Amino acid sequence: MKKIRTRRQAEAAKALSSIAPFDRLSLLRFCGVTEMIEVQSLPRGTVLFARGSVPDQLLILLGGTVSLEAAVREGQPTVVEVVAQPGPLNAIAALAGGPCPVQAVATRPVRVATLPVAVVRSLTMLEPAFAEALFGMIAQQYRAVVEQIGDLKAMSAAERLGSYLLQQASAAEPADGGGVRMRLPIAKNQIAQKIGMVPESLSRAFVGLRRLGVTTAGRDVAIADVARLRAFCANRNAEPARAAS
């Protein structure tokens, strides 16, 4: 029994050691956390938590991809965000003690860890660096949602798609001539849901961005001139693709 427990602790420690905010914990409390978390591997399609549920566990994504979805309309969920970066998924609801505003669905096989909410709340009081990192993450999420709402109201479909591609390009290795090549982390229909349009509008937006040097082959995307696309999305060079919106 002790051997199984040690293996679980080792797995937990390895997974959490590089994930914020747990990488900010003191060694003593970090070791205590690894004794309490549970690590699971779950298949694609698993509902990790339901919309309206009140969590008693903080859910931490260790690997895989999760879709955060709002209300279902006409048989399709409204995708608020697609998360592939390891970290907490339901921190706001867990800390506030309120219902989750979205549901979380695994779009690929995932590894997740759970930690009792009561423990997380204690850590925010006992570990200032942990609390600072956690609240900083929540603030970034809030800012991203506000910016997304602003984009939906103010930007054309082509500009929204261009902005999304620029976000993905920031993590890709640059190519010669100021361009970049990358692979989209999610399917195009999921991108359409994420940036607030139907798949047909997304296809037209990709066609419009060809004039700016954006080409695609399946999920592979090439941007010939990142600076030019950035200028277009900032409304300084928007005319070439407006017809696609």
N, C-alpha and C positions, 0 to 999 in steps of 0.2 A: 504493500500500500504506500509506503514511504517513497518507493522508487517512482510510482506513477505520479505522486504529488510533486516530486522534484522535477520530473520531465515537464509537467504542466507549468510549473513556475519558470523553468528555463525558457519555454516557448513564449510565455507571457513577457518575460523580461526582455528577450531579444526583440519582440515585436514593438513593445512600447518605448524602448530606450531612445528611438529616434523620432518619435511622434509627439508633437506639441499637443497639449501643454505638459504631458507627462515627463518630457525630457528636462523640465525645470524643477522636478521634485528633488528634495534632499535624498541621499542614498538610503537612509533609514526608512523613510516613508515610501520611497519607490519599492523597496523590498516588501513592505507591508502590502502595497497595492497588488503586487504580483501574486500574493497569496489569496487574494479575494476575487480576482477577475476570472471569468470563464471564457475560453476561446472556442469558437465553433467554425466549421466550414459548411456553407449552405449553398444549395444549387440555385441556378438562374430561376427567376420567377418567385422566389421566396419573398413574402411580405415581412419586412423586418420590424416595422411598427405601423399601426393603422392611423389614419387621420381621425383626430378626436380622442385618441387614447391618451391617458395620463401616465407617463413613464415612472416606473420605480427603479429602472436601470438606465445608466448612461450607455448608449450604444456607440462603439468605437470601430470604425472601418479600418481593417488592417491590410486588406488587399481586395481587388476586384472593382466593380463599378455599380453604383446605386443611383436609381432615379428617384428624385423627390417630386411627388405628384400631388396636385390639388384635386379639385372636384372633377368628376368624369362628366363629359358632355358629348352627346351623340356617340356614345360607346367608346370614346377616346379620353384618356386622362390628360389633364393639363400639366405638362412638365415644367416645374419651377426651376429645377437645377439637376444636372447630372454630375455626380460626385465620383471622382476616381482618386482623389488625394486622400491618403490615410489621415484619420482624425475623427473627432466626435461628430455624430450625425444629429443628435437631438438635444444638444446642450441647452438651448433656450428653454424648451419645455421642461427639461430635467431640473434646471435651477429654479425656474419660476413656479413649478408645481402645477402648471396648467396643461391643457390638452395640446397635442401636436397638431399644427395647422396643415400638415401634409402627411402623406403616407410614403414610406420608403420601400422600394422594390428592387431586388437584385436583378440587374440587367445582364450580369455575367456571374459565374460562380464567385462567391465572396468568402473572405475570412473576417469574422467580427469578434470583438470582445465585449463583454458586459461587465459593468461595475455598479454596485448599488448607489443610487442617487444620494443617500444619506452620507456615504463615504465621500463622494465628490463635493458635497456642500461643506463637509468638515475640512477637506483639503483647501478649499478656497479661503477659509478662515485661518488655517494653520500654516499655509505655505504661500506667502505673498507673491513669489515669482510664478507659481502655478496659477494663482488667481489672475495675475496681470496677463499672462499668456492666454488663458481661457477667455477672459473678457475681451481681449484684443481680437481674438478669432471671431467672437460674436459680433463685435463692432464691424469687422471687415465683411461679414456676411450681410449685416444690415445695410452697409454702404453699397454692396453689390446689388442687393434687391432694389434699392432706391435708384441706382444708376440704370438697372434693367427697365424699371418702370419709365424712367425718363426717355430711354432709347425707344421704347415701344410707342411713346407719344410723339416724339420729335424726329425720328429717323425713318427714312424709307426702308423698304425690305432689303435692297442692295447694300445700304449703309449698315444695317443691323448685321447682315451676313459678313460684310467686310470687317466689322468690329470684332465679331466672334473669331474670324480667321486670324486677325491680328493677335488676339489673346492666345490662341494656340501657337502662333508663330513665335511668340516671345520665349517659348521653352524649346524651340527647335534650333538645330544648328544652321547658321547662315550659309547660303550658297554664294557663288561668285556673282559679282555685279549687283549686290544689294538685294538679292532675292533669297528665297528660302523654300525648301521642300519638306513636307511633313505628311504624316498620316493622321486622319481625323480619329479622335478617341472613341467616337460614337457614330452610329449610323445616321444617314442624312435625314431620315424621318424624325429621329430624336432631336437633331439640330433644329429642324423646323419647329417642333413643339417648344423647344427651349427658347427660341428667339421670337416666338409669337406669330407663326404663319403656318399655312398649310403646305404640304410637300410641293404642290404645283407652283406656289409662289417662290419657294426656295429654288426650284429648278430655273425659274425665270431670273431670279437674282444671280445665280451662278452664270447664266448666259450674259447678263449685263456686265458682270465683273470681268468677263473675258477681255473687254476693251481696255481694262486696266492691267492685263497681264496675269490674270488668275485662271489657271487651267486645272482640270480634275480628271482623274481616272479611277472610278470607284471611290474609295476613301482616301486615295492619295491626292494631295493638293500641291501645286507649285505656284508660288507668288513671285513673279519676275522682278518686281520692284516694290519692296515693302514700304518705302517712303511715299511712293505715289499712292498706294492704297490707303496709307494713314492720312494723307492729305485729303483724299476723297471722303473718308469717313468723318473728317473734321469739317466738312462742308466748304473746303477751299477749292475743290476741284470736282464737284459733284455732278456736273452735267452729263458726262459720257454714259453713265449707267442709270440715270433717273427713269428712263423708259421702262426699265425692268421692274420697277416698283409698283 
